[in-house]
Amino acid sequence: MSAQALKRPRLVWSESLHQRFVQAVNTLGPKRAVPKSIMKIMNVEGLTRENVASHLQKYRIQLKKATEKKGKAAKVKEEKEEGGGGKAKE
């Protein structure tokens, strides 16, 4: 039997499964949200540590991008309010 035959089918994260994941992460907090703890709170049969670890990694990247985007938007807004949107002419 090859390694390919032993491979589990790819998990598709439905909206409801993702919401359970987000609830678990929010319950634990950002520092304590680790795959094993998330799995325990979610209590979903067939969910592996690897499934959760991968999803957590992608989720954290998404959160980081969203935070950076908000930061850039706030900076642009602040510059507009100060009246300095462009470079000074020499």
C-alpha positions as CSV (number, residue, x, y, z in Angstrom):
1,M,0.0,0.0,0.0
2,S,1.4,3.4,-1.0
3,A,1.5,6.5,1.1
4,Q,-1.0,8.0,-1.4
5,A,-3.6,5.3,-0.5
6,L,-3.4,6.2,3.2
7,K,-3.9,9.9,2.7
8,R,-7.2,11.3,4.1
9,P,-9.4,13.3,1.8
10,R,-8.9,17.1,1.9
11,L,-11.1,18.9,4.5
12,V,-13.3,21.6,3.1
13,W,-14.0,24.3,5.8
14,S,-17.7,25.0,5.5
15,E,-18.9,28.4,6.8
16,S,-20.4,26.7,9.9
17,L,-17.2,24.8,10.6
18,H,-15.2,28.0,10.2
19,Q,-17.5,29.8,12.6
20,R,-16.9,27.1,15.2
21,F,-13.2,27.6,14.7
22,V,-13.4,31.4,15.1
23,Q,-15.5,31.0,18.2
24,A,-12.9,28.6,19.7
25,V,-10.0,31.0,18.8
26,N,-11.9,33.9,20.4
27,T,-12.7,31.9,23.5
28,L,-9.1,30.9,24.0
29,G,-7.6,34.3,23.1
30,P,-4.7,34.9,20.6
31,K,-1.9,33.6,22.9
32,R,-3.6,30.4,24.0
33,A,-5.2,29.5,20.6
34,V,-3.2,26.4,19.7
35,P,-4.5,23.5,17.5
36,K,-4.9,21.0,20.3
37,S,-7.0,23.5,22.4
38,I,-9.0,24.6,19.4
39,M,-9.9,21.0,18.6
40,K,-11.0,20.3,22.1
41,I,-13.4,23.3,22.1
42,M,-14.7,22.6,18.6
43,N,-15.3,18.9,19.4
44,V,-15.7,17.8,15.7
45,E,-15.3,14.2,14.9
46,G,-12.7,13.5,12.1
47,L,-11.0,16.9,12.5
48,T,-7.2,16.4,12.8
49,R,-4.6,18.5,14.5
50,E,-3.0,19.1,11.0
51,N,-6.4,20.4,9.7
52,V,-6.7,22.9,12.5
53,A,-3.0,23.9,12.4
54,S,-3.1,24.7,8.7
55,H,-6.4,26.6,9.1
56,L,-5.0,28.6,12.1
57,Q,-2.0,29.6,10.1
58,K,-4.1,30.9,7.2
59,Y,-6.5,32.6,9.6
60,R,-3.6,34.4,11.4
61,I,-2.2,35.6,8.0
62,Q,-5.7,36.9,7.1
63,L,-6.0,38.8,10.4
64,K,-2.6,40.3,9.9
65,K,-3.4,41.5,6.4
66,A,-6.7,43.0,7.6
67,T,-5.0,44.8,10.5
68,E,-2.3,46.2,8.1
69,K,-5.0,47.3,5.7
70,K,-6.8,49.1,8.5
71,G,-3.6,50.8,9.6
72,K,-2.8,52.0,6.1
73,A,-6.4,53.3,5.7
74,A,-6.2,55.2,9.0
75,K,-2.8,56.7,8.0
76,V,-4.2,57.9,4.6
77,K,-7.2,59.4,6.4
78,E,-5.0,61.2,8.9
79,E,-2.8,62.6,6.1
80,K,-5.9,63.9,4.3
81,E,-7.2,65.6,7.5
82,E,-3.8,67.2,8.0
83,G,-3.9,68.5,4.5
84,G,-0.6,66.8,3.5
85,G,-1.5,64.2,0.9
86,G,1.4,64.9,-1.4
87,K,5.0,65.9,-1.5
88,A,6.0,69.5,-1.1
89,K,7.2,71.2,-4.3
90,E,10.7,72.5,-4.3
